[in-house]
Amino acid sequence: QVQLVESGGGLVQPGGSLRLSCAASGSFYGISAMGWFRQAPGKQREMVATSQATARGRDTAYAESVKGRFAISPDIAKNTVSLHMNSLKPEDTAIYFCHATSYTSDWPPKYSDHWGQGTQVTVSS
């Protein structure tokens, strides 16, 4: 089992900054990907930023709406991931969820998805 604990949400004015953090703990062999998703009222959950282990190293992906404003910072050794959010807009208001993909020591490995409980980010004046 993997537990994801998020922190750092809150209320911020438009143009402000916030940093979200997520730490993975529990019993697992390894984590291949960590990232952030968000869900606004009445909308589907969407990917915000992810960091995926690959043969070349790590691939990072961002939603078009946050490119240039948000930055994801994974720490593989500590199984943590942060999301630095700058130039926040009211449309960034949502519940932000940490996501992680763990894998087993089997071959081929078995992958499992895990979610945090979510942290509210509200951008409003």
C-alpha positions as CSV (number, residue, x, y, z in Angstrom):
1,Q,0.0,0.0,0.0
2,V,1.1,3.5,-0.8
3,Q,-0.1,6.6,1.1
4,L,0.2,10.0,-0.4
5,V,0.1,13.0,1.8
6,E,-0.3,16.5,0.3
7,S,0.3,19.9,1.8
8,G,0.5,23.5,0.8
9,G,-2.9,24.4,-0.6
10,G,-4.8,27.6,0.4
11,L,-6.1,30.9,-0.7
12,V,-4.0,33.2,-2.9
13,Q,-4.6,36.4,-4.9
14,P,-4.4,36.4,-8.7
15,G,-0.8,36.6,-9.7
16,G,0.4,35.0,-6.5
17,S,2.4,31.8,-5.9
18,L,1.9,28.6,-4.0
19,R,3.9,25.4,-3.6
20,L,2.2,22.1,-3.1
21,S,4.1,19.1,-1.7
22,C,3.4,15.4,-1.7
23,A,5.2,12.6,0.1
24,A,4.7,8.9,-0.6
25,S,5.1,6.4,2.2
26,G,4.1,2.8,2.8
27,S,5.1,-0.6,1.5
28,F,6.3,-0.6,-2.1
29,Y,9.3,-1.6,-4.2
30,G,9.6,1.5,-6.3
31,I,7.8,4.5,-7.8
32,S,8.0,5.2,-11.5
33,A,5.9,8.3,-11.8
34,M,4.6,11.1,-9.6
35,G,2.5,14.1,-10.5
36,W,-0.4,16.4,-9.9
37,F,-3.9,16.4,-11.2
38,R,-6.7,18.9,-10.4
39,Q,-10.5,18.9,-10.4
40,A,-12.6,22.1,-10.5
41,P,-16.3,22.1,-9.6
42,G,-18.4,20.6,-12.3
43,K,-15.3,19.5,-14.4
44,Q,-13.4,16.3,-14.9
45,R,-10.1,15.7,-13.2
46,E,-7.2,16.8,-15.5
47,M,-3.5,16.3,-15.5
48,V,-1.5,19.3,-14.4
49,A,2.1,18.1,-14.4
50,T,3.7,14.7,-14.3
51,S,7.2,13.3,-14.0
52,Q,7.8,9.8,-15.4
53,A,10.9,7.6,-15.2
54,T,12.1,6.5,-18.7
55,A,15.1,4.7,-20.1
56,R,16.5,8.2,-21.0
57,G,16.0,9.5,-17.5
58,R,12.8,11.4,-16.6
59,D,10.1,12.8,-18.9
60,T,8.1,15.8,-17.7
61,A,4.7,16.8,-19.0
62,Y,2.5,19.8,-18.3
63,A,-1.0,20.8,-19.2
64,E,-0.9,23.6,-21.9
65,S,-2.8,25.9,-19.5
66,V,0.0,25.8,-16.9
67,K,3.1,25.7,-19.1
68,G,5.6,28.5,-18.2
69,R,3.8,29.1,-14.9
70,F,4.0,25.8,-13.0
71,A,7.1,23.6,-12.3
72,I,7.2,20.1,-11.0
73,S,10.1,19.0,-8.8
74,P,10.3,15.3,-8.1
75,D,12.8,13.9,-5.5
76,I,13.1,10.3,-6.5
77,A,15.3,9.4,-3.5
78,K,12.8,10.7,-1.0
79,N,9.7,9.8,-3.0
80,T,8.4,13.3,-2.8
81,V,7.1,15.7,-5.5
82,S,6.5,19.4,-5.3
83,L,4.5,21.7,-7.6
84,H,5.6,25.3,-7.8
85,M,2.7,27.4,-9.0
86,N,3.4,31.0,-10.1
87,S,1.2,33.7,-11.8
88,L,-1.9,32.0,-10.5
89,K,-5.2,32.7,-12.2
90,P,-8.8,32.3,-10.9
91,E,-9.2,29.4,-13.4
92,D,-6.5,27.5,-11.5
93,T,-8.9,27.2,-8.6
94,A,-9.5,23.5,-8.0
95,I,-8.7,20.6,-5.7
96,Y,-5.2,19.4,-6.5
97,F,-4.5,15.7,-6.2
98,C,-1.1,14.0,-5.9
99,H,-0.7,10.9,-8.0
100,A,1.9,8.2,-8.0
101,T,2.5,4.9,-9.8
102,S,4.3,2.2,-7.9
103,Y,5.7,-1.0,-9.2
104,T,6.6,-4.4,-7.7
105,S,9.9,-6.4,-7.9
106,D,8.3,-9.0,-10.1
107,W,9.2,-9.4,-13.7
108,P,7.5,-8.0,-15.5
109,P,6.7,-5.6,-12.7
110,K,3.1,-4.9,-11.7
111,Y,2.1,-1.2,-11.7
112,S,-0.5,0.4,-9.4
113,D,-1.9,3.9,-9.3
114,H,-2.4,5.8,-6.0
115,W,-4.0,9.1,-5.1
116,G,-3.8,11.6,-2.3
117,Q,-6.8,13.0,-0.6
118,G,-6.5,16.3,-2.4
119,T,-5.7,19.9,-1.3
120,Q,-7.8,22.9,-2.1
121,V,-6.3,25.8,-4.1
122,T,-8.4,28.9,-4.4
123,V,-7.3,31.9,-6.5
124,S,-9.4,34.9,-5.7
125,S,-9.1,38.6,-4.8
